[in-house]
Amino acid sequence: MLLTEAQLQEIRQIIADHHTAFVVNTISPDVVSPEELQRLSEMGLIKQQVNSIEDAEALLSVPYEFIPPDPAEYEAFRQYRAARGDLAVGGAGVNSMVAMLCGIMHYQQVLEWLLLEPEMIKRLADTWLERVGEKVDWMLSQGVGPFWSFNGVERACPPMMSPQQWDQWVVPYDGEIMRRIKAADPEARIHVHCHARVRTLLDSFVEMGVDSTDPTVPPPQGNADFAEVKQTYDGKLVIYGTVEFLDRETRQPDEIE
């Protein structure tokens, strides 16, 4: 049976869609318009996350080059810090290396690959360090600061990751960026936003150069006794408190100070 022109056109479109999706998934999403990306995504042809070693290899194969912005764009930072002195509160933020992993694959897969595919995790982590380090070094050279906020590291907190994994995947990566910041800018102050059971990690925070952290969750959801932590880290770490999510869900308004 001969195909009609409409049927031939439908087949051509299917081939074109799958070819475009292959290019997007293996090279770069920048090759098509946002509208086309949305259409192909609705058809289930665009991979949103890394699901296999092959996906990770494809992601790492995408060409990358950091092109520094015009230094003139950072003049506002320099003028602000010069004018405000010790009262300056500007700065920048850094997403944790572990947050990067959770951004490209499901959290469960991250935890599995830490055990089953550590070589690939290290390649991804080293790439993060190289690229983030290059950008942070540039911003430091342009006077950005003094405050730097790190976010997303709670995904590496116990019980989801062990203390050994923290030392393997947080200290050499987030900690290295923190070291560079402090080395380049003696006035820099580093803040870490970190939910979860952080009490056993506070010594590591201090060693990495962290100056403050939040939300320092108490039991039962966390493991930090606020009074004990304030006393133990007095002069070493500024501790931000919190109202627990569980209390927000179950307490009455007059029970929350």
C-alpha positions as CSV (number, residue, x, y, z in Angstrom):
1,M,0.0,0.0,0.0
2,L,1.4,3.4,-1.0
3,L,1.7,6.0,1.8
4,T,-0.2,9.3,1.4
5,E,1.7,12.6,1.4
6,A,0.3,13.3,4.9
7,Q,1.7,10.0,6.2
8,L,5.0,10.6,4.6
9,Q,5.2,14.0,6.2
10,E,4.3,12.5,9.6
11,I,7.2,10.0,9.2
12,R,9.6,12.8,8.2
13,Q,8.6,14.8,11.3
14,I,9.1,11.8,13.6
15,I,12.6,11.3,12.2
16,A,13.4,15.0,12.5
17,D,12.1,15.1,16.1
18,H,14.2,12.1,17.2
19,H,17.3,13.5,15.4
20,T,16.9,16.9,17.1
21,A,16.3,15.2,20.5
22,F,19.5,13.1,20.0
23,V,21.5,16.2,19.3
24,V,20.1,18.0,22.3
25,N,20.6,15.1,24.6
26,T,24.2,14.4,23.5
27,I,25.6,17.8,22.6
28,S,23.8,20.8,23.9
29,P,20.2,22.1,24.4
30,D,21.4,25.5,23.0
31,V,21.1,24.2,19.5
32,V,17.3,24.6,19.4
33,S,14.8,27.3,20.6
34,P,13.2,27.2,24.0
35,E,9.9,26.6,22.3
36,E,11.2,23.5,20.5
37,L,12.8,22.2,23.7
38,Q,9.5,22.5,25.5
39,R,7.7,20.7,22.6
40,L,10.2,17.8,22.5
41,S,10.2,17.6,26.3
42,E,6.4,17.2,26.4
43,M,6.9,14.4,23.9
44,G,9.3,12.7,26.3
45,L,12.2,13.0,24.0
46,I,14.5,15.2,26.1
47,K,16.5,13.8,29.0
48,Q,16.1,16.0,32.0
49,Q,18.6,14.0,34.1
50,V,21.6,11.7,34.0
51,N,20.4,8.1,34.2
52,S,23.4,6.1,33.1
53,I,27.2,6.2,32.8
54,E,26.6,6.9,29.1
55,D,24.5,10.0,30.0
56,A,27.3,11.2,32.3
57,E,29.9,10.7,29.6
58,A,27.7,12.7,27.2
59,L,27.3,15.5,29.7
60,L,31.1,15.7,30.4
61,S,31.8,15.7,26.6
62,V,29.9,19.0,26.1
63,P,32.5,21.7,25.3
64,Y,32.9,24.3,28.0
65,E,34.8,27.6,28.2
66,F,34.5,30.2,30.9
67,I,34.4,33.6,29.2
68,P,35.0,36.3,31.9
69,P,32.5,39.2,31.9
70,D,33.6,42.7,31.4
71,P,35.5,43.8,34.6
72,A,33.5,47.1,34.4
73,E,30.4,45.1,35.4
74,Y,32.1,44.5,38.8
75,E,32.9,48.1,39.5
76,A,29.7,48.4,41.7
77,F,31.1,45.7,44.0
78,R,34.4,47.6,44.4
79,Q,32.8,50.9,45.0
80,Y,30.3,49.5,47.5
81,R,33.0,47.8,49.5
82,A,35.2,50.8,49.5
83,A,32.4,53.0,50.6
84,R,31.0,50.7,53.3
85,G,34.2,49.3,54.7
86,D,33.5,46.9,57.6
87,L,29.8,47.4,57.1
88,A,29.7,45.9,53.6
89,V,27.3,43.0,53.3
90,G,27.5,42.2,49.6
91,G,28.9,39.0,48.1
92,A,28.0,35.9,46.1
93,G,26.7,32.4,46.5
94,V,28.1,28.9,45.7
95,N,26.0,25.8,45.2
96,S,27.7,22.8,46.9
97,M,29.3,20.1,44.8
98,V,26.8,17.6,46.2
99,A,24.0,20.0,45.2
100,M,25.4,19.9,41.6
101,L,25.2,16.1,41.6
102,C,21.6,16.2,42.8
103,G,20.8,18.7,40.1
104,I,21.8,16.4,37.3
105,M,20.5,13.1,38.7
106,H,18.1,11.7,41.2
107,Y,19.3,11.9,44.8
108,Q,18.8,8.1,45.2
109,Q,21.1,7.6,42.2
110,V,23.7,9.9,43.7
111,L,23.8,7.8,46.9
112,E,24.0,4.6,44.8
113,W,26.8,5.9,42.6
114,L,28.9,7.1,45.6
115,L,29.2,3.3,46.3
116,L,29.0,1.7,42.9
117,E,30.4,4.3,40.5
118,P,32.9,6.4,42.6
119,E,35.2,7.0,39.6
120,M,32.4,8.8,37.7
121,I,31.4,10.7,40.7
122,K,35.0,11.9,41.1
123,R,35.1,13.0,37.4
124,L,31.9,15.0,37.9
125,A,33.2,16.4,41.2
126,D,36.6,17.4,39.7
127,T,34.8,19.1,36.8
128,W,32.7,21.1,39.3
129,L,35.8,22.1,41.2
130,E,37.6,23.2,38.1
131,R,34.7,25.3,36.7
132,V,33.4,26.7,40.0
133,G,37.0,27.5,41.1
134,E,37.7,29.4,37.9
135,K,34.6,31.5,38.3
136,V,35.2,32.1,42.0
137,D,38.8,33.1,41.4
138,W,37.6,35.6,38.8
139,M,35.0,37.1,41.1
140,L,37.6,37.4,43.9
141,S,39.9,39.2,41.5
142,Q,37.2,41.7,40.9
143,G,36.6,42.5,44.5
144,V,33.4,40.5,45.1
145,G,32.7,39.9,48.7
146,P,33.1,39.9,51.7
147,F,30.2,37.5,52.2
148,W,30.0,34.1,50.5
149,S,27.0,31.8,51.0
150,F,27.2,28.0,50.4
151,N,24.0,26.1,49.8
152,G,22.9,22.5,49.3
153,V,25.5,20.6,51.4
154,E,22.8,19.1,53.7
155,R,22.4,16.3,51.1
156,A,25.8,15.0,52.4
157,C,24.8,15.1,56.1
158,P,24.3,12.0,58.2
159,P,22.5,9.7,58.0
160,M,22.3,10.0,54.2
161,M,26.1,10.0,53.9
162,S,28.7,8.8,56.4
163,P,31.4,11.0,58.0
164,Q,33.9,9.3,55.8
165,Q,31.9,10.3,52.7
166,W,31.7,13.8,54.0
167,D,35.5,14.0,54.3
168,Q,35.7,12.5,50.7
169,W,33.1,14.5,48.9
170,V,32.7,17.8,50.8
171,V,35.9,18.8,52.4
172,P,38.1,18.5,49.3
173,Y,35.5,20.3,47.1
174,D,33.4,22.9,49.0
175,G,36.3,23.1,51.4
176,E,38.8,23.9,48.7
177,I,36.6,26.7,47.3
178,M,36.3,28.1,50.9
179,R,40.1,27.9,51.3
180,R,40.6,29.9,48.1
181,I,38.2,32.6,49.2
182,K,39.9,33.0,52.6
183,A,43.3,33.0,51.0
184,A,42.4,35.7,48.4
185,D,40.3,37.9,50.7
186,P,41.3,38.0,54.4
187,E,38.0,39.9,55.1
188,A,35.8,37.3,53.6
189,R,33.1,35.7,55.7
190,I,31.6,32.3,54.7
191,H,28.1,31.2,55.6
192,V,26.8,27.6,55.1
193,H,23.0,26.9,54.9
194,C,22.7,23.3,56.1
195,H,19.6,21.5,57.4
196,A,19.7,18.0,58.8
197,R,21.8,16.5,61.6
198,V,24.8,18.9,61.6
199,R,26.1,18.6,65.2
200,T,28.9,16.2,64.2
201,L,29.9,18.3,61.3
202,L,30.5,21.7,63.1
203,D,34.1,20.9,63.8
204,S,34.6,20.3,60.0
205,F,32.8,23.6,59.3
206,V,35.3,25.5,61.5
207,E,38.3,23.6,59.9
208,M,37.1,24.6,56.4
209,G,36.8,28.2,57.3
210,V,33.1,28.6,57.8
211,D,32.1,31.6,59.9
212,S,28.4,31.0,60.3
213,T,25.7,28.4,59.7
214,D,22.0,28.0,59.8
215,P,19.5,26.6,60.7
216,T,21.2,24.3,63.4
217,V,18.2,22.1,63.9
218,P,17.6,20.7,67.4
219,P,16.1,17.3,68.2
220,P,14.0,15.5,67.2
221,Q,14.5,16.4,63.5
222,G,18.1,17.5,64.1
223,N,20.8,16.7,66.7
224,A,22.1,20.1,67.8
225,D,21.4,21.4,71.3
226,F,21.3,25.1,70.7
227,A,22.6,26.1,74.1
228,E,25.5,23.6,74.0
229,V,26.4,24.5,70.4
230,K,26.5,28.2,71.2
231,Q,28.8,27.6,74.2
232,T,31.1,25.1,72.5
233,Y,31.6,27.3,69.4
234,D,31.6,30.7,71.0
235,G,34.1,32.9,69.1
236,K,34.5,30.2,66.4
237,L,31.1,30.0,64.7
238,V,28.0,32.2,64.5
239,I,25.0,29.9,65.0
240,Y,21.6,30.8,63.5
241,G,18.6,29.2,65.2
242,T,15.4,28.0,63.7
243,V,11.8,27.2,64.3
244,E,11.4,23.5,63.3
245,F,9.2,22.5,60.4
246,L,7.5,20.0,62.7
247,D,6.7,22.7,65.2
248,R,5.3,24.9,62.4
249,E,3.1,22.0,61.3
250,T,1.8,20.9,64.8
251,R,2.1,23.8,67.3
252,Q,-0.4,26.5,68.0
253,P,0.5,30.2,67.1
254,D,0.8,31.1,70.8
255,E,3.4,28.3,71.3
256,I,5.8,29.9,68.9
257,E,7.7,32.8,70.3
